[in-house]
Every structure is written in C-alpha cells, then in structure tokens.
C-alpha cells in the first residue's frame, strides 16, 4: 500500500522536531562556552561570533577540582558498569532458561523495585553506609548505581537470551559444559549487543547522576555534577561562560561514547524488540 505524501511529510516533521528538541540544548551549551560574556545571553541570540577559549582557560585556573571530579566520575562509572553487567548477564540468563514460577515471579518484583523513586531507597541507607565506613567512597557509588540498574539490565538481557536457541545449551551440556561455562563461552557472546545496551544505560546514568553523589559523596568521591552545582551556587555569582565550558567538558566523553556505540546500540535494541 502506497503511503500518502501527507503521512510521509508528517513523519519527517515529527523526526525534525525530535532532533531539534534533542540537539538544541547541546548546541546551546557548546556555543555558549565559546562566546564572549556579553554575547552569551544576547537577545536575539548571536549566531555569528568570534570563538574564544578563555572560559576553558578560566575553568582550568579557577576550578582545578572539577577535573579531579571528572576522574572520580570515570572511576565510579566504570565500576558501576562492570558490576551491573556482572549481575545482569547471569540474572538474564537465569530468567531466560529457568521457567519455575518463583523465578519468573521475581522478575515482576524487579520491575516494581525499579519504579521506586531513588530518594526513597537512599535516605534509609545513609546510617548503614556510615556504620560500614563506606561513605564518600568510589565503591559505594559504583554499587548504588549498578544496583539501581540491575533490574532493568536483567530484563533486557533476558529478551536477548530468549532469542538464543536452547539447543545450543543442550549441545554444550552433551559436551560436558556446565551452566556457567555455557553462559560464558556460548550464550553471553551471542547477547553482546544486549550487554552493550545495558552498559550505555548505566554509563549515562552514572556519569550524570547528582542525587546519589550529593547524599553519599563529599570530598574523596565527589563527581563532576557536584562541582557543576557548586559553580551555580558560587557566592561570587555564576560565571556562565565557565559553567558552560565545564558542562561541555562533562558532556563530551559520554556523548562521544554514545555516538560511537549507536550503531551497535540500535541493532541491539532492535534485536531485543523483535522477539519472535
């Protein structure tokens, strides 16, 4: 059936609107970081300007702890991703291969837990974290971020593992492979795109999270979003050029990663959505 030109035009317009909605804030932040102060909030916006890097130089000079915080964000994000994948992959495999009622019923509770607002979980944890001596540590933030996404990761990985023929498990068992060996050597590699999708979710969340870091980190594990909030609450007033420069530096790594991984990410999400 031939599509109506109006339908095609409507879809193109919707895609253009979504692209503008998504890209406009990024373009605004990056261009503002390169503008002189008197042009950042000019009305109408200044489209033609002479780029300057003085805001980045001021960021290096006035906020050296921002780059230390970036390192903390990198450590925490990498740790959270490893922990989340280490838990989500075997959990997704278990949900895919074991059909007992209590196993499948627990998948529902995973989703329920995922719907609980983070603040409800974090506040009761604060006394326990202090008692264990884990406050203001990279390990604590990595565990918290990973825990928050293990439920979603398990469900996503289950969708991918459901597409892996169970005959492969049976063939591996005939050859003497146990469940763990089958998962590691056969099933998990076939679900690599699903693991990448989970990793992207965790990385984006952990890199940009403010709430958990604000409650549980103060100095040693302070992440980049906390320093950005300090820039906004600076007693001397907000230096918007420096703030936009810091936001651009904080945005660049995760944006680059998502762009590089988008081909595999889209393929992975599409594969998980076309379960037959």
C-alpha positions in Angstrom: 0.0 0.0 0.0 1.4 3.4 -1.1 2.0 5.9 1.7 0.2 9.2 1.5 2.6 12.2 1.0 1.0 13.9 4.0 1.8 10.9 6.2 5.4 10.9 5.0 5.6 14.7 5.5 4.1 14.4 9.0 6.7 11.7 10.0 9.6 13.8 8.6 8.3 16.8 10.5 8.0 14.8 13.7 11.6 13.5 13.3 12.8 17.0 12.7 11.0 18.3 15.8 12.5 15.5 17.9 16.0 16.2 16.5 15.7 19.9 17.3 14.4 19.2 20.8 17.3 16.8 21.5 20.1 18.8 19.9 19.2 22.4 20.7 20.3 22.2 24.4 23.6 20.6 23.4 24.3 23.2 20.7 23.4 26.0 23.1 25.8 24.7 25.8 28.7 24.2 23.4 28.3 27.5 21.5 27.8 29.5 24.8 31.1 28.1 26.1 32.8 29.6 23.1 31.1 33.0 23.2 32.3 36.2 24.9 30.4 37.0 28.1 28.4 39.8 26.5 27.1 37.6 23.8 26.0 34.5 25.8 22.6 35.8 26.7 22.2 38.3 23.8 18.7 38.8 22.5 18.2 37.9 19.7 20.9 35.1 20.0 24.2 35.9 18.3 24.8 33.4 15.6 28.0 34.9 14.1 30.7 35.4 16.7 34.4 35.0 17.2 35.0 31.8 19.2 37.1 32.2 22.4 38.7 29.6 24.7 39.1 31.9 27.6 36.3 30.2 29.5 38.1 26.9 29.3 41.3 28.6 30.5 39.4 30.1 33.4 38.0 26.7 34.2 41.5 25.2 34.4 42.7 28.1 36.6 39.7 28.6 38.9 38.2 25.1 39.2 41.0 22.5 39.2 39.0 20.3 41.4 36.5 19.9 38.5 39.0 17.7 36.6 39.6 15.7 39.8 35.9 15.2 40.0 35.8 14.1 36.3 38.3 11.4 37.2 36.1 10.3 40.1 33.1 10.1 37.7 35.2 8.0 35.3 36.1 5.5 38.1 32.6 5.3 39.5 31.0 4.9 36.1 33.4 2.2 35.0 32.9 0.3 38.3 29.1 0.6 38.1 29.1 -0.7 34.5 31.2 -3.7 35.4 29.2 -4.6 38.5 25.8 -4.1 36.6 26.9 -6.3 33.7 28.3 -9.0 36.1 24.9 -9.2 37.8 22.6 -8.6 34.8 24.1 -11.2 32.5 23.7 -14.2 34.7 20.3 -12.9 36.0 19.0 -12.5 32.5 20.2 -16.0 31.6 18.5 -17.5 34.6 15.2 -15.8 33.8 15.5 -17.0 30.2 16.3 -20.6 30.9 14.5 -21.4 34.2 10.7 -21.4 33.9 9.8 -22.1 37.6 7.0 -20.0 38.9 9.0 -18.4 41.7 11.8 -17.5 39.3 9.5 -15.8 36.8 7.5 -14.2 39.6 10.7 -12.5 40.9 11.1 -10.7 37.5 7.9 -8.8 38.3 9.3 -7.6 41.6 12.5 -6.5 39.8 10.4 -4.1 37.7 8.4 -2.9 40.8 11.7 -2.1 42.6 12.9 -0.2 39.5 9.8 2.0 39.8 10.5 3.2 43.3 11.9 6.7 43.5 15.6 6.7 44.3 15.2 9.1 47.2 13.0 6.5 49.0 15.9 4.0 48.9 18.8 6.3 49.5 17.8 8.0 52.7 17.3 4.8 54.8 20.7 3.6 53.6 22.6 6.6 54.9 23.0 5.3 58.6 24.0 1.9 57.3 26.6 3.3 54.9 28.2 5.4 57.7 28.2 2.3 60.0 30.1 0.3 57.4 32.6 3.1 56.7 31.6 3.3 53.0 30.5 6.9 52.9 32.3 9.1 50.4 33.9 6.2 48.5 34.0 5.3 44.9 33.0 1.7 45.7 29.7 2.8 47.3 28.7 5.0 44.4 29.5 2.2 41.9 27.4 -0.3 43.9 24.5 2.1 44.2 24.4 3.0 40.5 24.8 -0.7 39.5 22.1 -1.8 41.9 19.7 0.8 40.5 20.1 -0.7 37.0 20.5 -4.4 37.6 16.7 -4.9 37.5 16.4 -3.2 34.1 19.6 -4.9 32.9 18.3 -8.4 33.8 15.1 -7.8 31.9 16.9 -6.5 28.8 19.4 -9.4 28.9 16.5 -11.9 29.2 15.0 -10.6 26.0 18.3 -11.2 24.2 18.9 -14.6 25.7 15.4 -15.7 24.8 16.5 -15.5 21.1 19.5 -17.8 21.6 18.3 -21.3 20.7 18.2 -23.6 23.7 19.6 -26.3 21.5 23.0 -24.6 22.0 22.7 -25.2 25.7 21.8 -28.8 25.2 24.7 -29.3 22.8 27.1 -27.7 25.3 25.7 -30.0 28.1 26.3 -33.0 25.9 30.0 -31.9 25.5 30.3 -31.7 29.3 29.9 -27.9 29.8 28.1 -26.7 32.9 25.7 -23.8 33.1 28.4 -21.2 33.8 30.6 -22.4 31.0 27.7 -22.4 28.6 26.8 -18.9 29.6 30.4 -17.6 29.4 31.5 -19.4 26.2 28.3 -19.6 24.2 25.3 -17.6 25.3 26.8 -14.4 26.6 28.8 -13.7 23.4 25.6 -14.0 21.4 24.0 -11.5 23.6 26.8 -9.0 23.4 24.6 -6.3 21.8 22.2 -6.5 24.7 25.1 -6.1 27.1 26.2 -3.0 25.2 22.7 -1.6 25.5 22.7 -2.2 29.3 26.2 -0.6 29.5 25.0 2.5 27.7 22.1 2.9 30.2 24.4 2.5 33.2 27.1 4.8 31.8 24.7 7.6 31.0 23.0 7.4 34.4 26.2 7.1 36.5 28.0 9.8 34.6 25.3 12.3 35.0 23.8 11.4 38.4 23.6 14.1 41.1 21.3 12.7 43.8 23.4 9.7 45.0 26.6 11.6 44.8 25.1 14.6 46.7 24.0 12.3 49.5 26.9 9.9 49.8 29.9 11.8 48.5 31.6 14.9 49.9 35.3 15.1 49.0 37.1 11.9 48.1 34.4 10.6 45.7 33.0 13.9 44.6 31.8 13.6 41.0 31.6 16.2 38.2 27.8 17.0 38.6 28.5 18.1 42.2 31.2 20.6 41.1 28.8 21.9 38.5 26.3 22.6 41.2 28.9 24.4 43.2 29.6 26.6 40.2 25.9 27.5 40.1 25.8 28.3 43.9 29.1 30.3 43.9 28.9 33.2 46.3 30.7 35.5 43.8 27.9 34.9 41.3 27.6 32.5 38.4 30.3 32.8 35.7 28.1 31.4 32.9 31.0 31.1 30.4 33.0 28.9 32.8 29.8 26.9 33.7 29.0 26.2 30.0 32.7 25.3 29.4 32.6 22.8 32.3 29.2 21.4 31.1 30.7 20.9 27.7 33.8 19.1 29.1 31.5 16.9 31.2 29.2 16.1 28.3 31.8 15.3 25.7 33.0 11.9 26.9 29.6 10.3 27.3 28.3 11.9 24.1 31.2 10.6 22.2 30.7 7.1 23.6 27.0 7.0 22.7 27.8 8.3 19.2 30.4 5.6 18.7 28.2 2.9 20.1 24.9 4.0 18.4 25.2 1.5 15.5 25.5 -1.5 17.9 23.1 0.0 20.4 20.3 0.5 17.8 20.9 -3.0 16.4 20.9 -4.5 19.9 17.7 -2.7 21.0 16.0 -3.7 17.7 17.0 -7.3 18.1 15.7 -7.3 21.7 12.4 -5.8 20.5 11.8 -8.3 17.7 11.5 -11.4 19.8 9.5 -13.9 17.9 
